[in-house]
Every structure is written in C-alpha cells, then in structure tokens.
Amino acid sequence: MITLQTIAEKIDGHIIKGSGHVRISGISSIKDAKKGDITFLLHPRFRKYLPDCKASAIIIGEDTDSGDITVQNIITVKQPSVSYLKVAELFYPEKKIKKGIDTHAIIIKGSQIAKTASIAPYVFVDNGAVIKAGAILYPFVYVGKNACIGEGSIVYPNVTIYDNVIIGKNVIIHSGSVIGSDGFGYIWDGTQHKKIPQLGIVEIEDNVEIGANVTIDRASLGKTLIKKGTKIDNLVQIAHNVSIGENSIIVAQVGIAGSATIGNNVVLAGQVGVKDHITIGDHVKAGGQTGITKDVPPNSLITGTPHLSHREWLKLQYYLKKLPDLFQRIKTIEEKLFSEASDEH
C-alpha cells in the first residue's frame, strides 16, 4: 500500500480534503473503484458517476469544483491525465527480465550484445546484429542479420525483425509485429508477375511505439522511415518507402501504400487508407475510414472517401439525408406534370 501523501508528492499535487496518512492499495476508474482505490476525474462528463463512486481518494484538476464530490480524500493537480501516468507507475512498475543472455537463447557468432541487455529464452539473434545497452528482448523474438536495436528498447514476444532493420532508443514493439518484410512490388512481364527485389531497409527512430500485429515493409531501395515520437496502434500496414514524420498518431487498421509521405504531428484515425506516392502535410487530422487519394495541405481536417475537408463532408452528409425527401418531391412533380399533359390531350 502507498500513502496518499506519497502519491501527492509524486504528482506535485495538494491534498485539499482528507488525510495524507490514508493508505491506497490500487488505482481504478470512477465507475469501478472500490474502497482502497484512488481514481481520477479526467473529464467533466465523468462527474455523473461521482455520487456512486466508492474510491478512497480522487485526483482532480486545480480548476475543478470539488464542492459536490463525496469522496473522502481529494488531491488537486494541474493535469490529472499526466498525474494518472505517474500514479500508474507507482502501482504497476515496469516488469523487467533478468539482464544477460538466457542459456536457451540462440546467439549467432558475430553479433554484439551489450552486457546490460536482457535476452529471454528462445530469442534468436543472427550474425552481425547489435543489441545495445538496456534493450529487452522477450521470448521468441527473431533479430535478423546486421539489424540494430537501440538502447532501452523493448521487443515483446514473437516479434520478427528482418535483416538490416535499424531501431532507435526507447522503442517499444508489441507482440506479433513484423518489421522489414518485403514490400509488395511486382512487374507483369506479359506472362506472369515478376517480383521486384526489395533491397532497402526499415529505420525506426527514438521513442516510437509500435502496436501488436503491425507490419512495416522494407523499402525497394532506400528506406522506410518512422520518425521519432510516433505512436502506431495495432493492426497497421505500412508499405515500402513510406515516411512518417515525428510525433504522429496512426490508429488501428490504417493502411498506408508505398512511397506515401506523412508529415509531423499527423493523426490518422481508425481504418484510414492512404494512396501511394502522395504527401500529407504537418498537423493533418483524418477522421475514421477516410480514403486519402491525393496530397493534403498542412493543418487540414479531412473526412470521407475520397477525402474532403471535414466541413464539406458534413455538408454532403446533410444533403444525403435529404435525398429521400427530394426524390419523393420530384416524383410528385413528375406525376402532376404527366397528369396535366394527359388532360390536355
């Protein structure tokens, strides 16, 4: 258990109600919290759950009215969402496997593994690969020839990292992802599809997180590049020679076709599709299931397939809803016109 005072100090918070000696045993949502838990008011829409909240303590924003909060112990902070991350670290510290190389790992001669790296059972590291200080490789990770995994990076079970892939510092790659597989490229020679050699690499810069079952293809020539700070959700396909800028967010089931260029601080919501060889500018936001078919200027908010500005898309949806009524009106007018024409004859 952790005292409320310890939590308040960890998050630079102030106890405005209750006692710092109260002991907290866990962290939970407002709806699910029980006695002994600490919870958070992250958004005003969650206030409706407060009357039934059973948490022993709650963290709220400094500008939040605490008058109607019945929870016995209250901490105020500048940013409750950031405080949540820090409190979660207190209760659920990162699990790390033992440093060194497990006897059941297969390490091919010629690879270089730092003494402080952690290599779990059944990891395979091929010739020329480099695993740097503090990196953690969980069971059944495959690291190909001349690949490099940077300092502090974590690679979860069953990840496949092909030859020559470069992974920077503090990268997280979740289970089942495949980094550096061949790009999808063929030429029709008149009788069959001939495979185009995929001779390039994949480079993942620092502080990138890659979700489960993501596929990032190597370049045909040059490199497929994911720049620093970008976060990629589960089940994303990134094709050969794609470049994704810094601090972008790529949500589940996005598909990005070959040689597309994505700028910095871009958000692609779920199931967005991006055409090959187009450029998406910095700070673009694309709504779910948007089909991006041509270049997008910076700072755009887009939706729909083919994509439109969000304002245009909303207008189109309004018109679409009116179509049945418009059809009926036209039908009525046509019937009246035909009737009048018949009467004249």
NORPE-V409740 format. One record per helix or strand. SS is the DSSP state (alpha for helix, beta for strand). FROM is the first residue (numbers start at 1). LEN is the number of residues. If there is no record, write none. Layout:
SS & FROM & LEN
SS & FROM & LEN
This chain:
beta & 2 & 2
alpha & 4 & 7
beta & 14 & 4
beta & 23 & 2
beta & 26 & 2
beta & 37 & 4
alpha & 44 & 9
beta & 57 & 5
beta & 73 & 5
alpha & 80 & 12
beta & 100 & 2
beta & 106 & 2
beta & 112 & 2
beta & 118 & 2
beta & 124 & 2
beta & 130 & 2
beta & 136 & 2
beta & 142 & 2
beta & 148 & 2
beta & 154 & 2
beta & 160 & 2
beta & 166 & 2
beta & 172 & 2
beta & 178 & 4
beta & 186 & 3
beta & 193 & 3
beta & 201 & 4
beta & 209 & 2
beta & 215 & 3
beta & 223 & 4
beta & 231 & 2
beta & 237 & 2
beta & 243 & 2
beta & 249 & 2
beta & 255 & 2
beta & 261 & 2
beta & 267 & 2
beta & 273 & 2
beta & 279 & 2
beta & 285 & 2
beta & 291 & 2
beta & 296 & 1
beta & 301 & 3
beta & 305 & 1
beta & 308 & 2
alpha & 310 & 35
